[in-house]
Amino acid sequence: MSISTPDTDRSYGDEPPTPVHADAPGLPESLRLRREESIAVLTLSRAAKRNALDDVTIAGLESFFATPPSWAAVVVLDAEGEHFSAGLDLNELTERDSWAGLEHSLGWHRAFQKIESGRLPVVSVLKGAVIGGGLELAAATHLRVAEPSAYYALPEGQRGLFVGGGASVRVPRLIGVHRMMDLMLTGRVLDAREGQDLGLTHYLAEPGQGLDLALDLARRIAGNAPATNFAVLHALPLIAEAAPAQGYLMESLMAAVASSSEEAKRRMQAFLDGRAAKVSHGGAE
């Protein structure tokens, strides 16, 4: 979790989206929610501090993803201003004994686990600083869209610290332990293209188009059968980490469950009747 200092970043867009309070009454001021059909757009709203993550924001993320709005099928995690998140807020770096430090780290783990293992797919929009705790937050999301301004770093090593928000588990799974070692030992900063090439992100958008692309992806995800999305989020990671014999069995069980749903039967019949799009190189046709 890296440290951020205040700057003069300002939010983008002509008018701020209308907040949704009824379904998320406990959101702190550092998080904004708006509804786009069945997509919940959750926005980090501390642009003046490069969306640094304080304890209140972490608690708000944990609460939101523990009980997301009932109408939401997908979440898009966005950020105000020029930066996704510059990491841990400087004001949160107080003197702690080892036990308090452990509790603080575990709090971040709980919040980010609610994102990674929650019921909804999460697409994040990355731009500007995605460093320290900001990278840890991004790594907990399921799909990551980057704009060309995005850059990535884990500067804890240069500050006498060690990552505490899950980076040592999630980041090596994306880019490998040896590359994470490089980031932490040397303070190396990856630009958007390097992050894309190494596997930190899934999509590289045009400047200013990250949110639009994320919303497009979210609409596609929301159009999937709920059982399929559940299987991808919850069964696929377990299958991938299992021994082959166990993985094949879990896959067969999940396939049987998914194909037996009424939604799956309806969709397959539509395909057989020629009413469903076929897959082509440019997408469905």
N, C-alpha and C positions, 0 to 999 in steps of 0.2 A: 504494500500500500504506500504510494508515494505522497509527497507533501506538495500542497499547492499554496501559492500566495495570491492575494487579490490582484486583479487587473481591471481593465476597463472594457472587457468584452460586452457587447450588447446583443440582444436577441435579434433574430431575423424574422422576416415576414412583415406584411403590411399591418395586420391586425392579429392579436393573440386569439387562439382558438377558444371557444366557449368551454369553460370547465364543466365537468360532470361531478356533482357532489353527492347525488342521491345514492349512487352505488359505491362510493368510496369516501364516506364522511370523515375518515380518520387520516386522510392524506396531509402531510405537512406542506408548508408553503414551498418547499424545495422540489415538490413534485406536482405536475399538472396532468390532468386526465381529460381526454376528449374522446368522443365516440365517432367512428367512421363506419357506419353500418354495424357489422359484427366484429369490427376491429377496435381494440382499445389502444389508443395512442397515449402512452405514458411518457411524459417529458421531464427530464432533469431541468430544474429551473433555478440555477444559481450561476447564471452567465457571468456575473461580476467577479466570481471566484473560479472561473473556468470549470464550473460544475464540480468543484471539489466535494467529496463525500464526507459528510459529518455523521455523527451517530443518529441524529434525527432522520436524516435521509435514508440511512441503512435500515432503521426500524420501519420507516414508511414503505420501503421496498419489500421487506419481509411481510408486513401486514397485507400489502396489496396482493402479492403473489400467493399468499396463504389462502386468501378468499377473494379471488378476482371477480369482477362483475358477472352476473349470471348470463348477460347477453353476449359476452365476449367469446369468440372462437379463437382469436389470435391476438397477441400483444405486439405492438411496435414500440420499441424503446428508443426514444429520440432525445435530443438535448438542445437547449436554447443556446444561442450565440455561436461562436466559432469553434468551440471545443466540446468533445463528448465528455471527457472527465480527466482532470489532471491528478486524480488520486485522492489520498487522504487529506482532509482539511487540516491546515497548519494548527488551527485551534484545538484539534483533537489530539495532537501530539503532546500530551501531558505526561508528567512523571508517573509511572506506574510500577508497582512491584511485579514480580513474575506472575503471580496469580491473577492480578488485574489485567496484565497484558494477555494472558491466556484467555480470560473471559472476553476481552475485546475482540481478539481474533476469532473466537468461536461464534461471536455475534455476527460477524461478517460471513462466516461459513454458513450459518443458519439461513441468513437472508439470501445468499446466492444459491444455496441448495434449493430453496423454494422456487427460484427461477428455473434452474436446470431440471428439477424433478417435479415441477408443478404440472397442472393439467393442461396448460395452454402452450402452444409453440410461441417462441419469442424471437422476433427479428430486431436486431439492433442496427442503428444508423451511426456510423463512426466518422468523425471528422476532427481535424485539429489534434489536440493532445488526447491520446488514449494511453495513459501511462500509469504505472503502479496499480493502485486500486481501480483505476478506470479500465485498465486492461483485464484485471481480474473480474470486474463486472461484465465486460464484453464477452469474456471467455465462457461465462455461465449461460449466455444466450445460445439459441439453437442455430440461427443463421445470422451472419454478420455482413452488412453492406458498408463499404467504405467509400468515402469521397477522396479525391486526390490530395486533399489537405491533411489527411490522417497521418499520424506518426505514432510509433509505439516504442516504449522503453520500460525497463524495470530498474530504476535508479537506486533501489534500496541499498545495494552493495556499496555505493559511493557515500552513503549517509550513515553507514554503520548499522544498518537494519537488515532484516530479512523479510521476505514477503509473508503476509499473514492473512490474505483474503482468498486463498485457494489457488494461487498461481502455480505453486510447485506441483499441484496435481493436474490442473487443467491445461496449462500452457504447454508442458512437455508432450501432452497427448496431441496437441495441434502441430507443434513444430519440432519436437524431439528435445530430449534432455540436453544434448550438446549445444543446441542453439540457445536454449534458455540460460545455460551456463555462460555463454558469450555475452548475452544481454546483461547479466548480473555482475559478471567479473569485470567487464570493460566499460559498462555504461553505454554500449552501442545503441543507437537510435535507428529504427527501421522506418523507411518512408512507406507510403501507401502501396506502391508497386512491390517493394520487397516483402511487405506483410502479406500481400495477395499471393505472391509466388511461393512463399514459405508455408502458406496454409492458415494464417491467422484469420483471413476473411474468405468469404465465398464469392462475393461480387464486388467489382470496382466500378462505381458509378461516375457519371460526368459531374463536373463541379456544380454544386447546388442541387443535384438530382437524387441524392441519397434517399431522402424521405419518400419521394415519388416511387422509386424502385422498390423500397421496402414495403410500401403500401400495395404495390402491384403483386409482390411475392406473397404478402399476407392474404390478399384476396384469393390467390390460387390455393393457398393452404386452407383457408376457410371453406373452400369448395370441396375439400376432400371429405370422405366419410369419417365421422368422429372416431369410429373404432380403428380406422387406419392411422389417424393422427396419434391416437393413444398408443398403438403398437409401436410406432416409430419413436415416440418420445420415451416410452417406458420399457418396452421389450427389446428393441434393437440394441441399446447399449449393453444390456445384460447378456444378450446372445453373443455380441461381438467379443465380450470379455470371457465368455465361458469356454470350457474345453469343447472340442468339436462335437463329441457325442451328445453332450448336454445342450449345446447350441442348436444342433439339428432338431432335437426333441422339442425345445422351446419354440423354435420356428414353426414346426408342424402344429403344435398346439395353438399358437397365435394365429396361424393361417386358418385353422379350422374355425376358431372363434370369429375372426373377422369375416370370413366368407359366409358364415351362417346368419349374419345380421340381415334384417329386412332391407336395410339401405344397400348392402352389397348385392343382394338379389335383384333389387330394382335397377341398379346401375348396370349389372351384367346383362339383364334382359334388354335394356336400352341399347347396349352395344350390339347384342345379337340381332336386334331389330333394325340396326343401322341408324339409330337416333343419337348415338354418342360419337364424339369426335375420335378420329384415329390419330395415332402418333406419327408425326413426320419429322424430318430433320429440323425444321423451323418451329417445331412445337406441335400442338394438336391441330388437326384440320377437320 
